[in-house]
Amino acid sequence: MSADPKPAAAAIEARIVRYADLVPCRDAFIDTRSPGSDQKENFTIIGPGVAENPNQHVHISEAHGFNIGGARQPPRCLNSQHSHETVEVFYVHSGQWRFMTGEHGTDGEVFMGPGDLISIPTRLFRGFANVGEDTGFLWAVLGGDDAGHVMWSPYVFDMARDYGLVLLEDGTLIDTAKGETVPPDARPMPETTAQQVAALAQVDSAALARCVIPAAMPRPAALHTATPGISERLLIGAAPIDWPHGFTVCEVTLAPAAAIAPHRLAVPDVWFVQDGAVAITIGGERTNCGPGDTITVPQGAARSLANHGSTPARLVQVRGGDTLPVPEPA
């Protein structure tokens, strides 16, 4: 950036989770030692998340009506087949990814790269793997304050037993290889049955592709396009991804010297920096944010963004509710 903001105050820094400061959990789920999955890093950025390890670090616990998380995986690292009761959205920050559906990941597949988004419907097995040559990072939005527990494909329980992991009924993960023991009054999570598998949706590659918004796909605008130097793409909230999520997702690009004027929103509001850098001001306090940083703005607080750099800045904005809120000038 060519213009330096005044030093950031503690209040605004408490609203920012910087990529460099992300604290990973390397044993968040029951597949944590399965070959091909043992190098993945999971992040709970905003909200309780869905980790099965009670020691998962939560960066910002404030309820938003949705959760923000992340997954970072080296090449050829797999996240095993599982199902959610709530919506699960991934925006590709970096890397090349394969998403696959079905009990064994053989029903359907799509391949995605930076700037692509996928919204995976509830109640179907899904998994994903880094198929590129570099470490990749997925930024995730999960529906609701309580994203619920994961239902794993049956083969995942078989692998977990081989590596000393026990998943309890309350979602807690016990690692017997580290000396942890199952409490005497605890009950193991019932393993997924054939009947449960049969009750889930089967989605082929063509249907899964309809859940993807590629980076280059033209999209409707959202709220800021009347501002010179601002371009927008509404990713979630219009066809083909127009089913209820409890939030909308928009991609906003600020040209050099462009700025979004101070305004207020009456809904939870989270920004993620994909490319470039922005100066963000919240309640009169200002700081710079760069690629991979996540910013949450308090409801009703005045906020503005500006690009003082020489290259465009691209951000993702998540706003609570299934309809776009009307901003109020601040």
Backbone torsions as a table, in degrees:
resi	resn	phi	psi	omega
1	MET	NA	146.8	-177.8
2	SER	-91.6	-14.9	179.0
3	ALA	-118.7	130.6	-178.7
4	ASP	-91.8	127.7	176.5
5	PRO	-76.7	166.8	172.8
6	LYS	-66.2	156.5	-176.9
7	PRO	-54.3	138.0	-178.8
8	ALA	-69.4	136.9	176.7
9	ALA	-84.3	163.5	-177.0
10	ALA	-61.0	-33.6	-176.3
11	ALA	-63.6	-44.5	-179.3
12	ILE	-72.8	-35.0	178.5
13	GLU	-64.1	-29.4	178.0
14	ALA	-69.5	-14.1	179.1
15	ARG	-97.2	2.9	-174.0
16	ILE	-122.4	132.4	170.3
17	VAL	-112.4	108.5	-176.1
18	ARG	-84.6	143.7	-176.7
19	TYR	-55.9	-40.2	-178.5
20	ALA	-66.2	-19.7	-177.1
21	ASP	-102.7	5.5	-180.0
22	LEU	-61.3	133.6	179.5
23	VAL	-104.8	112.8	-175.8
24	PRO	-84.5	156.9	166.3
25	CYS	-113.4	119.8	-177.2
26	ARG	-95.1	-2.1	176.2
27	ASP	-135.9	51.8	-175.5
28	ALA	-77.6	-26.1	-170.7
29	PHE	-134.2	169.4	-173.9
30	ILE	-66.1	-19.4	180.0
31	ASP	-93.4	17.5	-169.5
32	THR	-64.7	-21.7	178.4
33	ARG	-111.6	4.9	179.3
34	SER	-66.8	137.3	178.5
35	PRO	-54.4	131.9	-177.1
36	GLY	91.0	-15.0	-180.0
37	SER	-117.1	-4.4	-169.9
38	ASP	-79.6	-1.4	179.7
39	GLN	-110.8	5.0	-176.3
40	LYS	-77.2	150.0	176.5
41	GLU	-119.1	128.2	177.7
42	ASN	-110.1	146.7	-177.5
43	PHE	-131.6	134.4	167.6
44	THR	-105.0	106.3	-173.6
45	ILE	-91.4	-47.8	177.6
46	ILE	-136.0	127.8	177.6
47	GLY	92.1	176.5	-175.6
48	PRO	-72.7	-22.8	-179.7
49	GLY	70.3	-164.2	-176.8
50	VAL	-128.5	18.3	-177.8
51	ALA	-63.4	148.3	177.4
52	GLU	-96.3	3.6	177.5
53	ASN	-105.8	117.9	-179.3
54	PRO	-63.2	-14.1	179.8
55	ASN	-89.3	3.7	175.9
56	GLN	-54.4	129.7	179.4
57	HIS	-77.1	127.9	176.0
58	VAL	-104.0	118.7	-175.8
59	HIS	-75.3	-46.3	177.0
60	ILE	-135.3	114.5	-173.1
61	SER	-89.1	-6.9	-176.7
62	GLU	-55.3	132.8	178.5
63	ALA	-69.1	134.5	179.4
64	HIS	-122.8	-9.9	-170.3
65	GLY	89.7	-4.0	174.1
66	PHE	-154.6	163.2	177.7
67	ASN	-110.3	146.6	172.2
68	ILE	-115.8	129.3	178.6
69	GLY	-138.6	-169.8	179.5
70	GLY	-161.9	158.8	175.6
71	ALA	-138.3	128.8	176.8
72	ARG	-121.0	127.4	-174.8
73	GLN	-138.9	139.1	174.4
74	PRO	-75.8	172.6	179.2
75	PRO	-55.0	140.6	176.8
76	ARG	65.2	22.9	176.3
77	CYS	-96.1	137.4	-171.3
78	LEU	-115.5	141.2	165.0
79	ASN	-105.5	118.2	-167.9
80	SER	-67.8	164.8	-176.0
81	GLN	-65.6	129.4	-178.1
82	HIS	-154.8	167.7	179.8
83	SER	-130.0	149.3	176.8
84	HIS	-120.4	152.7	171.9
85	GLU	-88.6	-9.9	-179.0
86	THR	-120.7	161.8	-178.9
87	VAL	-64.3	150.2	-179.4
88	GLU	-137.5	117.8	-177.0
89	VAL	-117.5	134.6	175.6
90	PHE	-122.1	134.5	172.3
91	TYR	-116.0	125.5	-175.3
92	VAL	-80.5	113.1	175.2
93	HIS	-82.4	-44.3	-178.7
94	SER	-154.3	158.2	177.0
95	GLY	93.3	171.8	176.3
96	GLN	-115.4	131.6	-168.5
97	TRP	-130.8	146.9	170.0
98	ARG	-115.2	124.4	173.3
99	PHE	-106.4	135.8	-177.1
100	MET	-137.6	151.5	-176.9
101	THR	-117.5	162.8	177.1
102	GLY	103.0	161.7	-176.5
103	GLU	-54.2	-39.0	-179.3
104	HIS	-114.5	14.0	178.2
105	GLY	74.7	24.0	-174.8
106	THR	-114.6	1.8	-178.1
107	ASP	-76.4	-43.0	-177.7
108	GLY	-160.4	163.9	-179.9
109	GLU	-154.5	152.0	169.2
110	VAL	-138.7	154.3	177.7
111	PHE	-115.5	137.8	-172.9
112	MET	-137.9	153.9	177.8
113	GLY	-135.1	-173.7	-175.7
114	PRO	-53.3	133.6	179.5
115	GLY	88.3	-8.6	176.4
116	ASP	-82.5	150.3	178.8
117	LEU	-129.4	143.2	174.1
118	ILE	-133.1	136.4	172.8
119	SER	-115.3	111.5	-174.7
120	ILE	-94.6	120.7	-178.9
121	PRO	-60.2	163.0	179.8
122	THR	-72.7	163.9	171.3
123	ARG	56.0	50.2	166.8
124	LEU	-151.2	146.9	178.3
125	PHE	-70.9	133.6	176.2
126	ARG	-141.1	152.9	173.4
127	GLY	-152.1	170.9	179.9
128	PHE	-153.5	151.5	-178.0
129	ALA	-139.6	146.7	172.7
130	ASN	-81.1	112.8	-177.8
131	VAL	-105.5	7.9	178.1
132	GLY	-89.6	-169.3	-178.4
133	GLU	-105.5	0.6	180.0
134	ASP	-128.1	160.9	175.1
135	THR	-61.1	137.7	-178.9
136	GLY	-121.2	155.2	179.8
137	PHE	-130.3	128.5	174.1
138	LEU	-107.6	131.3	173.7
139	TRP	-98.9	131.4	-169.1
140	ALA	-124.7	146.6	172.4
141	VAL	-124.5	125.6	-179.9
142	LEU	-115.7	140.5	-175.8
143	GLY	-71.8	144.0	173.2
144	GLY	80.8	161.2	173.7
145	ASP	-73.5	-32.9	175.6
146	ASP	-109.8	102.6	-177.1
147	ALA	-77.8	-3.4	176.2
148	GLY	76.6	-176.2	180.0
149	HIS	-97.0	166.3	179.9
150	VAL	-93.4	139.8	168.7
151	MET	-103.4	120.0	-173.8
152	TRP	-93.2	150.2	171.6
153	SER	-61.4	144.6	-175.7
154	PRO	-53.0	-36.2	-176.6
155	TYR	-63.4	-24.2	-179.0
156	VAL	-67.3	-38.4	177.2
157	PHE	-63.6	-38.8	178.7
158	ASP	-61.3	-45.2	179.5
159	MET	-66.3	-38.0	-178.5
160	ALA	-61.0	-42.1	179.1
161	ARG	-59.2	-38.3	-179.4
162	ASP	-64.1	-21.7	-175.9
163	TYR	-115.5	16.3	170.6
164	GLY	78.1	22.7	-179.3
165	LEU	-106.0	135.2	179.1
166	VAL	-127.3	124.9	177.4
167	LEU	-97.2	126.0	-178.8
168	LEU	-89.2	164.5	-176.0
169	GLU	-62.4	-29.1	179.5
170	ASP	-84.1	4.2	177.7
171	GLY	95.3	-2.8	179.9
172	THR	-75.8	139.6	178.3
173	LEU	-101.7	123.9	178.9
174	ILE	-104.8	127.6	-177.6
175	ASP	-108.0	93.5	-178.1
176	THR	-69.8	-22.5	177.9
177	ALA	-67.7	-21.0	176.7
178	LYS	-98.4	10.8	178.0
179	GLY	90.6	1.6	178.1
180	GLU	-74.1	148.4	-179.5
181	THR	-123.2	151.9	177.5
182	VAL	-74.6	122.9	178.7
183	PRO	-55.7	144.2	-175.0
184	PRO	-60.0	-28.3	-178.6
185	ASP	-96.8	5.2	-177.1
186	ALA	-86.2	153.8	178.3
187	ARG	-119.8	129.8	177.3
188	PRO	-63.2	150.5	175.1
189	MET	-63.1	126.9	176.1
190	PRO	-58.8	135.9	-179.6
191	GLU	-72.3	148.4	-177.4
192	THR	-61.6	129.3	-175.9
193	THR	-93.3	166.4	176.9
194	ALA	-62.3	-33.5	178.3
195	GLN	-66.5	-40.6	177.6
196	GLN	-65.2	-40.0	177.7
197	VAL	-61.1	-44.7	-177.2
198	ALA	-65.7	-25.9	-178.1
199	ALA	-78.0	-13.9	-178.6
200	LEU	-82.5	156.4	179.5
201	ALA	-70.6	150.5	172.5
202	GLN	-111.3	123.2	-173.2
203	VAL	-124.5	121.8	179.5
204	ASP	-88.1	-178.4	-174.7
205	SER	-63.3	-38.9	-178.7
206	ALA	-65.5	-42.1	179.1
207	ALA	-68.4	-38.3	179.0
208	LEU	-66.1	-35.8	178.9
209	ALA	-62.2	-27.8	178.3
210	ARG	-74.5	-6.7	176.3
211	CYS	-97.6	6.5	-175.6
212	VAL	-112.2	136.4	169.0
213	ILE	-111.0	102.4	178.7
214	PRO	-64.9	156.7	-177.0
215	ALA	-58.8	-30.2	-175.2
216	ALA	-95.9	0.6	-176.4
217	MET	-72.3	126.6	175.1
218	PRO	-61.9	139.8	-176.3
219	ARG	-137.5	158.0	174.4
220	PRO	-63.1	156.5	175.5
221	ALA	-81.5	171.2	-178.0
222	ALA	-121.1	-98.6	-169.4
223	LEU	-117.7	-23.5	-167.1
224	HIS	-107.3	4.9	-170.0
225	THR	-71.1	-14.3	176.0
226	ALA	-72.4	-10.6	-179.5
227	THR	-86.3	127.3	178.9
228	PRO	-56.4	137.3	177.1
229	GLY	82.6	4.0	179.8
230	ILE	-111.4	128.7	172.4
231	SER	-123.6	150.2	-174.4
232	GLU	-138.1	155.1	171.7
233	ARG	-137.8	119.4	177.1
234	LEU	-82.0	110.2	-173.8
235	LEU	-86.9	-43.3	178.4
236	ILE	-125.8	124.8	-176.7
237	GLY	132.6	0.3	176.8
238	ALA	-149.9	154.7	-178.9
239	ALA	-53.7	143.3	7.4
240	PRO	-84.2	-11.2	-179.5
241	ILE	-102.9	82.1	-175.6
242	ASP	-124.3	13.0	176.3
243	TRP	-81.5	158.5	-174.0
244	PRO	-61.8	134.2	176.0
245	HIS	-120.1	-23.1	-170.2
246	GLY	87.4	2.0	177.8
247	PHE	-159.8	160.9	170.9
248	THR	-114.1	157.6	178.3
249	VAL	-131.2	131.2	-178.4
250	CYS	-134.1	145.1	173.5
251	GLU	-105.4	126.7	-175.1
252	VAL	-120.7	128.5	177.6
253	THR	-116.4	127.1	177.3
254	LEU	-105.8	121.1	174.4
255	ALA	-69.8	161.8	175.7
256	PRO	-52.7	134.4	-179.8
257	ALA	76.3	0.1	178.9
258	ALA	-81.7	155.0	-179.2
259	ALA	-149.1	146.3	171.6
260	ILE	-98.5	120.7	-173.9
261	ALA	-64.5	156.6	177.9
262	PRO	-55.1	133.7	179.8
263	HIS	-155.5	170.7	179.3
264	ARG	-127.1	151.0	173.6
265	LEU	-128.9	145.1	-178.7
266	ALA	-94.7	17.2	179.7
267	VAL	-131.3	161.0	173.3
268	PRO	-58.0	145.0	-167.9
269	ASP	-145.0	116.5	-177.9
270	VAL	-127.0	137.5	178.4
271	TRP	-118.2	145.2	174.9
272	PHE	-130.9	129.5	-178.0
273	VAL	-88.7	116.0	178.0
274	GLN	-87.1	-52.0	-178.5
275	ASP	-135.9	154.7	174.2
276	GLY	75.1	-157.4	-177.9
277	ALA	-147.8	149.3	178.8
278	VAL	-135.3	152.8	166.4
279	ALA	-96.6	125.7	179.1
280	ILE	-117.0	136.6	178.9
281	THR	-118.5	127.7	178.0
282	ILE	-127.8	118.3	178.1
283	GLY	57.4	33.2	178.5
284	GLY	89.0	-6.6	177.4
285	GLU	-102.0	139.7	-170.6
286	ARG	-129.4	142.3	175.6
287	THR	-153.9	167.6	176.7
288	ASN	-96.5	145.6	173.9
289	CYS	-132.4	146.9	-177.6
290	GLY	-128.6	-172.7	-173.5
291	PRO	-54.1	132.7	178.5
292	GLY	88.6	-6.9	-179.8
293	ASP	-80.8	144.5	177.6
294	THR	-117.3	133.2	-177.8
295	ILE	-125.9	131.1	173.4
296	THR	-115.2	134.1	-176.8
297	VAL	-108.6	130.5	178.8
298	PRO	-60.4	144.7	176.6
299	GLN	-57.5	131.0	177.0
300	GLY	84.1	-7.4	-179.8
301	ALA	-77.4	146.8	174.2
302	ALA	-72.9	134.1	178.9
303	ARG	-142.6	150.9	174.5
304	SER	-150.2	157.1	179.5
305	LEU	-134.0	147.3	179.4
306	ALA	-147.0	144.7	175.5
307	ASN	-106.9	106.2	178.8
308	HIS	-95.9	4.6	-176.9
309	GLY	-89.5	-172.9	-176.9
310	SER	-102.9	-1.0	179.0
311	THR	-127.4	157.1	179.3
312	PRO	-61.4	152.0	174.3
313	ALA	-115.1	126.6	-178.8
314	ARG	-114.6	129.9	-177.9
315	LEU	-131.8	158.0	172.0
316	VAL	-109.6	134.2	179.9
317	GLN	-120.1	127.1	175.6
318	VAL	-111.7	127.8	179.9
319	ARG	-126.1	137.2	-178.6
320	GLY	-64.2	147.8	179.0
321	GLY	95.1	157.1	-177.5
322	ASP	-89.8	-3.8	174.9
323	THR	-121.4	149.5	-178.0
324	LEU	-68.2	130.1	178.7
325	PRO	-75.9	156.5	177.7
326	VAL	-92.9	117.5	179.3
327	PRO	-72.2	146.5	175.7
328	GLU	-107.8	131.7	177.0
329	PRO	-56.9	143.2	-179.5
330	ALA	-112.5	NA	NA
